[in-house]
Amino acid sequence: MVIGMERALIVGVNLNQGDNFELSMKELASLAEACDMEVVGQAEQNMENVNTATYIGSGKVEEVREAAEYLEADIVIFDNALSPIQLRNLQDALGKPVMDRTTLILEIFSSRAKTKEAKLQVEVARLQYMLPRLVGLHEALSRQGGGSGSMSNKGAGEKKIELDRRRLEQRLTSMKRELEEIAGEREVQRKKRAQSGIPRVALVGYTNAGKSTIMNMLVNTYIGDEEKRVFEKDMLFATLDTTVRRIAPPDRNPFLLSDTVGFISKLPHNLIKAFRSTLEEVREADLLLQIIDYSDENHTEYMKVTQDTLHELGADHIPMIYVFNKADLCGMGHLAMIQGDDKIFMSAKAPDGIDALLNLIAGKLAGGYRDCELLIPYKRGDVVSYLNDNAVIYEMDYREDGVYLSANLKISDAGKYEEFMCETEK
């Protein structure tokens, strides 16, 4: 037993889910550990349909109660969302706090949120989930007192629930208003980035697949500023906040890279709704990099979850590169291997893997660029400076009548600076 950690008994119902059930239960245990709990036992039941009153059958309820007592569990966690009546009945029958998968994920998100926006998003999702469950939370106060039926004569329990609901609804409205203001600011930032014409690339994938590691490798190599790194740790949902960094390799066109919150199976719908403004970075990307932990035997199932989540976000039409990370742990060595124009097997911590990935990205984004030759008057040093930062310069020559550039430009920039094109380019 780990001193100071809550002891959790996890419970799941197999509704003909096959291997997905075992995977879901394994993931539930990882989620509990990510919430600083010690999993001391697991209970399962095969059923055609869940019990509307207690989710599991009455016999299994007694079995779980006895197991929780024997294992000295502090809390019982169910793998699926519980209805308010199921939550109340289970807490009565088990005599212990009961939590479902959604509440557990919300707890993790709440503990990991750092920025004001992330904290508001998690709290909005938590309140939206809590509101219909107030009856279950106040079962001890649910009896009415006697009276004629007027509001003034209602029991303390009912009045308490109504007051709590009203407070939560007011708080929810206030926080949604704050989020809308922050979302407006984020939209302004997004529009500025879009106006720059720099391609946008977003990292997506299952939680803990290595997105932040790849982001940090690119930051270390092409920015070199420790403060620009993102938080990186081997645990579920290490990163919640969307981070955007400008990556400018010396011999390739620059792009904006965003690192977003990881996905997970049965990700609460309220969380997706609450984080929608943050996840707009995914929807508006020109290219997605789906990071996959190739060393995980369940990576195929995780890829499907990612695809389903992208579909829900309306981002499943965006071009994608599949990055099979941690390939070195599968006997493939440290050298990157590319398949076609959209798959790469690599290790995020190997320099050759990052270089090969950049080649794939450049190939996918090439459609938005063209090679040009320009002759820019010396008085337009601002244009030379801009192209040095936003184009790949093949050749630069200081001539009598201006600066000659042979470069690979964004198509929008080629149109913008058409007046400086050499005669052979017009």
C-alpha positions as CSV (number, residue, x, y, z in Angstrom):
1,M,0.0,0.0,0.0
2,V,1.3,3.5,-0.9
3,I,1.0,5.8,2.1
4,G,-1.3,8.8,1.4
5,M,-2.9,7.4,-1.8
6,E,-6.6,6.6,-2.1
7,R,-7.3,2.9,-2.7
8,A,-9.6,2.2,-5.6
9,L,-11.7,-0.8,-6.7
10,I,-12.6,-0.5,-10.4
11,V,-15.7,-2.1,-11.9
12,G,-16.8,-2.7,-15.5
13,V,-19.6,-4.3,-17.4
14,N,-18.8,-6.2,-20.6
15,L,-21.6,-5.6,-23.1
16,N,-20.3,-7.9,-25.8
17,Q,-17.3,-5.6,-26.3
18,G,-14.8,-8.3,-26.9
19,D,-11.1,-7.2,-26.6
20,N,-12.2,-3.6,-26.3
21,F,-13.5,-4.3,-22.8
22,E,-10.2,-5.5,-21.5
23,L,-8.5,-2.5,-23.1
24,S,-11.1,-0.1,-21.5
25,M,-10.5,-1.7,-18.1
26,K,-6.8,-1.4,-18.4
27,E,-7.2,2.2,-19.4
28,L,-9.5,2.8,-16.4
29,A,-6.7,1.5,-14.1
30,S,-4.2,3.9,-15.8
31,L,-6.6,6.8,-15.4
32,A,-7.0,6.0,-11.6
33,E,-3.2,5.9,-11.3
34,A,-3.0,9.2,-13.1
35,C,-5.4,10.6,-10.5
36,D,-2.9,9.5,-7.7
37,M,-5.0,6.4,-6.7
38,E,-3.8,2.9,-6.0
39,V,-5.9,0.3,-7.8
40,V,-6.4,-2.6,-5.3
41,G,-8.9,-4.7,-7.2
42,Q,-11.1,-5.2,-10.3
43,A,-14.7,-6.5,-10.6
44,E,-16.3,-7.4,-13.9
45,Q,-19.7,-8.6,-15.1
46,N,-20.9,-9.8,-18.5
47,M,-24.4,-8.5,-19.3
48,E,-26.7,-7.9,-22.3
49,N,-28.0,-4.7,-20.8
50,V,-27.1,-2.6,-17.8
51,N,-29.3,-2.5,-14.8
52,T,-31.2,0.9,-14.8
53,A,-31.2,1.1,-11.0
54,T,-27.6,0.0,-10.1
55,Y,-25.8,-0.4,-13.5
56,I,-24.6,-3.9,-12.4
57,G,-26.9,-6.7,-11.2
58,S,-28.0,-6.9,-7.5
59,G,-25.9,-9.9,-6.8
60,K,-22.8,-8.2,-8.2
61,V,-23.6,-5.1,-6.1
62,E,-23.2,-7.3,-3.0
63,E,-20.1,-8.9,-4.4
64,V,-18.5,-5.5,-5.0
65,R,-19.5,-4.3,-1.5
66,E,-17.8,-7.3,0.1
67,A,-14.7,-6.9,-2.1
68,A,-14.4,-3.2,-1.3
69,E,-14.6,-4.0,2.4
70,Y,-12.1,-6.8,2.2
71,L,-9.6,-4.8,0.1
72,E,-10.1,-1.7,2.2
73,A,-11.0,0.3,-0.9
74,D,-11.7,4.0,-0.2
75,I,-13.6,4.5,-3.5
76,V,-15.3,2.5,-6.2
77,I,-14.9,3.6,-9.8
78,F,-17.1,2.4,-12.7
79,D,-15.9,2.3,-16.3
80,N,-19.0,4.0,-17.8
81,A,-21.1,7.1,-17.1
82,L,-23.6,6.5,-14.3
83,S,-27.0,8.1,-14.3
84,P,-28.0,10.2,-11.2
85,I,-30.3,7.4,-9.9
86,Q,-27.5,4.8,-10.4
87,L,-25.0,6.9,-8.6
88,R,-27.3,7.4,-5.6
89,N,-28.3,3.8,-5.4
90,L,-24.8,2.5,-5.7
91,Q,-23.5,4.9,-3.0
92,D,-26.3,3.7,-0.7
93,A,-25.7,0.0,-1.4
94,L,-21.9,0.1,-1.2
95,G,-21.5,2.5,1.6
96,K,-18.5,4.2,-0.1
97,P,-18.0,7.1,-2.5
98,V,-18.7,6.1,-6.1
99,M,-17.1,7.7,-9.2
100,D,-17.6,7.0,-12.9
101,R,-15.1,7.2,-15.8
102,T,-16.2,10.7,-16.8
103,T,-15.8,12.1,-13.3
104,L,-12.4,10.5,-13.1
105,I,-11.3,12.1,-16.4
106,L,-12.7,15.5,-15.2
107,E,-10.7,15.1,-11.9
108,I,-7.5,14.5,-13.9
109,F,-8.2,17.5,-16.2
110,S,-8.9,19.7,-13.2
111,S,-5.6,18.8,-11.5
112,R,-3.6,19.4,-14.8
113,A,-5.2,22.6,-16.0
114,K,-2.7,25.5,-15.6
115,T,-3.9,28.4,-17.7
116,K,-7.1,30.4,-16.9
117,E,-8.7,29.1,-20.1
118,A,-8.0,25.5,-19.4
119,K,-9.3,25.8,-15.8
120,L,-12.5,27.4,-17.0
121,Q,-13.0,24.8,-19.7
122,V,-12.6,21.9,-17.2
123,E,-14.9,23.6,-14.7
124,V,-17.6,24.2,-17.3
125,A,-17.5,20.6,-18.3
126,R,-17.6,19.5,-14.7
127,L,-20.6,21.7,-13.8
128,Q,-22.5,20.5,-16.9
129,Y,-21.9,16.9,-15.8
130,M,-22.8,17.6,-12.2
131,L,-26.1,19.5,-12.6
132,P,-28.3,16.5,-13.5
133,R,-26.6,14.5,-10.7
134,L,-27.4,16.8,-7.8
135,V,-30.1,14.4,-6.6
136,G,-27.5,11.7,-6.2
137,L,-25.2,14.0,-4.4
138,H,-27.9,15.1,-2.0
139,E,-29.7,11.9,-1.3
140,A,-29.6,12.5,2.4
141,L,-31.5,15.8,1.9
142,S,-34.1,14.6,-0.6
143,R,-37.1,14.1,1.7
144,Q,-39.8,16.8,1.9
145,G,-41.4,18.1,5.0
146,G,-45.1,18.4,5.5
147,G,-47.1,21.4,4.3
148,S,-49.7,22.6,1.9
149,G,-47.5,22.4,-1.1
150,S,-46.4,26.0,-1.3
151,M,-42.7,26.8,-2.0
152,S,-42.3,28.0,1.6
153,N,-43.3,24.7,3.0
154,K,-41.0,22.5,0.9
155,G,-38.6,20.3,2.8
156,A,-35.0,21.4,3.5
157,G,-33.6,18.8,1.1
158,E,-35.6,20.0,-1.9
159,K,-34.9,23.6,-1.2
160,K,-31.1,22.8,-0.8
161,I,-31.1,21.0,-4.2
162,E,-32.9,23.9,-5.9
163,L,-30.6,26.5,-4.3
164,D,-27.5,24.5,-5.4
165,R,-28.8,24.0,-8.9
166,R,-29.5,27.8,-9.2
167,R,-26.0,28.7,-7.9
168,L,-24.4,26.2,-10.3
169,E,-26.4,27.4,-13.3
170,Q,-25.5,31.1,-12.5
171,R,-21.8,30.1,-12.1
172,L,-22.0,28.1,-15.4
173,T,-23.4,31.1,-17.2
174,S,-20.8,33.4,-15.9
175,M,-17.9,31.0,-16.8
176,K,-19.3,30.4,-20.3
177,R,-19.3,34.2,-20.8
178,E,-15.6,34.4,-19.7
179,L,-14.8,31.5,-22.1
180,E,-16.5,33.3,-24.9
181,E,-14.3,36.4,-24.3
182,I,-11.1,34.3,-24.2
183,A,-12.3,32.4,-27.4
184,G,-12.7,35.8,-29.1
185,E,-9.1,36.7,-28.2
186,R,-7.9,33.3,-29.5
187,E,-9.8,33.8,-32.7
188,V,-8.0,37.2,-33.2
189,Q,-4.7,35.4,-32.7
190,R,-5.7,32.7,-35.2
191,K,-6.7,35.2,-37.8
192,K,-3.4,36.9,-37.5
193,R,-1.6,33.6,-38.0
194,A,-3.8,32.8,-41.0
195,Q,-3.0,36.2,-42.5
196,S,0.7,35.5,-42.2
197,G,0.2,32.8,-44.8
198,I,2.5,30.4,-42.8
199,P,1.2,26.8,-43.0
200,R,-0.3,25.4,-39.9
201,V,0.6,21.9,-38.7
202,A,-1.2,20.3,-35.7
203,L,0.0,17.4,-33.5
204,V,-2.9,15.0,-32.7
205,G,-3.2,11.5,-31.3
206,Y,-4.0,9.4,-28.3
207,T,-2.9,10.7,-24.9
208,N,0.8,9.8,-24.0
209,A,1.8,8.9,-27.5
210,G,4.7,11.3,-27.6
211,K,3.2,14.6,-29.1
212,S,5.0,16.8,-26.6
213,T,8.3,14.9,-27.1
214,I,8.2,15.6,-30.8
215,M,7.2,19.2,-30.2
216,N,10.2,19.7,-27.8
217,M,12.7,18.0,-30.2
218,L,11.7,20.5,-32.9
219,V,11.8,23.4,-30.4
220,N,15.3,22.4,-29.2
221,T,16.6,22.0,-32.7
222,Y,15.1,25.0,-34.4
223,I,14.3,27.5,-31.6
224,G,16.8,26.6,-28.9
225,D,14.9,28.4,-26.2
226,E,14.2,26.3,-23.1
227,E,11.2,28.6,-22.2
228,K,9.5,27.6,-25.5
229,R,9.4,23.9,-24.5
230,V,6.1,22.3,-23.5
231,F,5.6,20.2,-20.4
232,E,6.5,16.6,-21.1
233,K,6.0,13.6,-18.9
234,D,5.2,9.9,-19.3
235,M,1.6,10.0,-18.1
236,L,-2.0,10.4,-19.4
237,F,-3.0,14.0,-20.2
238,A,0.3,15.6,-19.3
239,T,-0.6,18.5,-21.6
240,L,-4.0,20.2,-21.7
241,D,-3.2,23.7,-23.1
242,T,-2.7,24.2,-26.8
243,T,0.8,25.6,-27.6
244,V,1.8,27.1,-31.0
245,R,5.5,27.4,-32.0
246,R,7.0,28.7,-35.2
247,I,9.4,26.1,-36.6
248,A,11.9,27.5,-39.2
249,P,14.4,24.9,-40.4
250,P,17.3,26.7,-42.3
251,D,16.8,24.8,-45.5
252,R,13.0,24.4,-45.5
253,N,9.9,26.6,-45.4
254,P,8.7,27.6,-41.9
255,F,5.4,26.4,-40.4
256,L,3.4,26.9,-37.2
257,L,3.3,23.8,-35.1
258,S,0.5,23.3,-32.4
259,D,0.5,20.7,-29.7
260,T,-3.1,19.9,-28.4
261,V,-4.8,17.9,-25.7
262,G,-4.5,14.1,-26.2
263,F,-7.6,12.0,-27.1
264,I,-8.8,8.9,-25.2
265,S,-11.7,6.4,-25.7
266,K,-15.0,7.5,-24.2
267,L,-13.7,11.1,-23.9
268,P,-16.6,12.9,-22.2
269,H,-18.7,14.9,-24.8
270,N,-18.9,17.8,-22.4
271,L,-15.1,18.0,-22.4
272,I,-14.9,18.1,-26.2
273,K,-17.5,20.8,-26.2
274,A,-15.7,22.8,-23.5
275,F,-12.3,22.5,-25.3
276,R,-13.8,23.2,-28.7
277,S,-12.3,26.7,-28.9
278,T,-8.8,25.3,-28.0
279,L,-9.2,22.4,-30.5
280,E,-10.0,24.9,-33.3
281,E,-6.3,24.8,-33.9
282,V,-6.8,21.3,-35.2
283,R,-9.8,22.1,-37.3
284,E,-8.0,25.0,-39.0
285,A,-4.7,23.2,-39.6
286,D,-3.3,22.6,-43.1
287,L,-1.8,19.3,-42.1
288,L,-2.2,16.9,-39.1
289,L,0.5,14.8,-37.7
290,Q,-1.1,11.8,-35.9
291,I,1.4,10.6,-33.3
292,I,1.1,6.9,-32.6
293,D,2.9,4.9,-29.9
294,Y,3.9,2.0,-32.2
295,S,5.3,0.1,-29.1
296,D,1.8,-0.1,-27.6
297,E,0.0,-3.4,-28.7
298,N,-3.3,-1.5,-28.8
299,H,-2.1,1.3,-31.1
300,T,-4.5,0.2,-33.9
301,E,-7.5,0.7,-31.6
302,Y,-6.1,4.1,-30.4
303,M,-5.8,5.2,-34.1
304,K,-9.5,4.5,-34.5
305,V,-10.4,6.5,-31.4
306,T,-8.3,9.4,-32.8
307,Q,-10.1,9.2,-36.1
308,D,-13.5,9.1,-34.5
309,T,-12.6,12.2,-32.3
310,L,-11.4,14.1,-35.4
311,H,-14.6,13.2,-37.1
312,E,-16.6,14.7,-34.2
313,L,-14.5,17.8,-34.4
314,G,-15.1,18.1,-38.1
315,A,-11.3,17.7,-38.8
316,D,-11.2,14.2,-40.4
317,H,-10.8,15.7,-44.0
318,I,-7.5,17.4,-43.3
319,P,-4.4,15.8,-44.9
320,M,-2.5,13.7,-42.4
321,I,0.9,12.1,-41.8
322,Y,0.9,9.0,-39.6
323,V,3.9,9.2,-37.3
324,F,4.6,5.8,-35.7
325,N,6.7,6.8,-32.7
326,K,8.9,4.6,-30.5
327,A,9.6,2.3,-33.4
328,D,13.0,1.6,-31.9
329,L,11.3,-0.3,-29.1
330,C,9.9,-2.7,-31.7
331,G,13.2,-3.9,-33.0
332,M,13.3,-1.4,-35.9
333,G,16.5,0.3,-34.8
334,H,17.0,4.1,-34.5
335,L,16.9,4.9,-38.2
336,A,13.7,6.3,-39.5
337,M,11.7,4.5,-42.2
338,I,9.3,6.2,-44.5
339,Q,6.4,4.5,-46.3
340,G,4.8,6.4,-49.1
341,D,4.2,10.1,-48.5
342,D,2.1,9.8,-45.3
343,K,3.8,7.2,-43.0
344,I,7.0,7.3,-41.0
345,F,8.3,4.9,-38.4
346,M,10.8,6.7,-36.1
347,S,11.9,7.6,-32.6
348,A,11.1,11.1,-31.5
349,K,14.4,11.2,-29.7
350,A,16.6,10.3,-32.7
351,P,17.8,13.3,-34.9
352,D,17.4,11.4,-38.1
353,G,13.8,10.7,-37.4
354,I,13.0,14.4,-36.9
355,D,14.9,15.2,-40.2
356,A,12.9,12.6,-42.1
357,L,9.7,13.8,-40.6
358,L,10.5,17.4,-41.8
359,N,11.0,16.0,-45.3
360,L,7.5,14.5,-45.2
361,I,6.0,17.7,-43.9
362,A,7.7,19.7,-46.6
363,G,6.4,17.4,-49.3
364,K,2.8,17.6,-48.0
365,L,3.0,21.4,-47.8
366,A,4.8,21.9,-51.1
367,G,1.6,22.6,-53.0
368,G,1.4,26.0,-51.4
369,Y,4.8,27.1,-52.7
370,R,6.6,27.9,-55.9
371,D,10.2,28.5,-57.0
372,C,10.9,32.1,-58.1
373,E,13.6,34.5,-59.1
374,L,13.3,38.1,-57.9
375,L,15.3,41.3,-58.3
376,I,14.5,43.6,-55.4
377,P,15.6,47.2,-55.3
378,Y,18.0,48.1,-52.5
379,K,15.4,50.6,-51.1
380,R,13.0,47.6,-50.4
381,G,15.2,46.0,-47.8
382,D,12.0,45.2,-45.9
383,V,11.0,42.7,-48.7
384,V,14.5,41.0,-48.5
385,S,14.2,40.8,-44.8
386,Y,10.7,39.3,-45.0
387,L,11.7,36.7,-47.5
388,N,14.8,35.7,-45.5
389,D,12.4,34.9,-42.6
390,N,9.5,33.3,-44.6
391,A,11.0,31.6,-47.7
392,V,13.8,29.2,-48.5
393,I,16.6,31.1,-50.2
394,Y,18.6,29.1,-52.7
395,E,20.8,31.9,-53.9
396,M,21.3,35.6,-53.0
397,D,23.4,38.0,-55.1
398,Y,24.0,41.7,-54.5
399,R,23.8,43.2,-58.0
400,E,24.2,46.7,-59.4
401,D,20.4,47.2,-59.7
402,G,19.3,45.3,-56.6
403,V,19.3,42.1,-54.6
404,Y,18.8,39.0,-56.7
405,L,17.0,36.1,-55.0
406,S,16.4,32.6,-56.1
407,A,13.9,31.3,-53.6
408,N,11.0,29.0,-52.8
409,L,8.0,31.3,-51.8
410,K,4.5,30.8,-50.6
411,I,2.2,31.2,-53.6
412,S,0.5,34.2,-51.8
413,D,3.9,35.9,-51.4
414,A,4.7,35.2,-55.1
415,G,1.6,37.2,-56.0
416,K,2.3,39.9,-53.5
417,Y,5.8,40.5,-54.8
418,E,5.1,39.9,-58.5
419,E,6.5,43.3,-59.4
420,F,10.0,42.1,-58.4
421,M,9.9,38.9,-60.5
422,C,12.6,38.5,-63.1
423,E,11.3,38.6,-66.7
424,T,11.7,34.8,-67.0
425,E,9.3,34.3,-64.1
426,K,6.4,36.6,-65.4
